[in-house]
């Protein structure tokens, strides 16, 4: 069984996928637009023909799913954080800075009692992230 995040960008999915490609090296593995889906036009959100009804992308070893949802223009993400576990402090810094561009840093990246690097942010789409390079286990 796999549990996969499904992110609803409410009209900004294509922009988000490009952002994650640049920031994290994400790879889009599947993409379908509303206009390609076997859904009658009167059952689609107005003006959504070129919007994304479903996409899958790989970031690191994880697959995430994404959509423009109802294309409302009002995405809201809360009650969770996507966590990036890095292989080094340098990688943590690169990913944190890339994701923070245009977003909101909620806890600056720095050492903690449990990690050599840890920080929290919301990216420009409002998706909450935690970036961590854990301390080696004794």
Secondary structure, 3 states (H helix, E strand, C coil): CCCCCEEECCCCHHHHHHHHHHHHCCEEEEEEEHHHCCCCHHHCCCCCCCCEEEEEEEECCEEEEEECCCCCCCCCCCCCCEEEECCCHHHHHHHHHHHHCCCEEEEEEECCCCEEEEEEEECCCCCEEEEEEECCCC
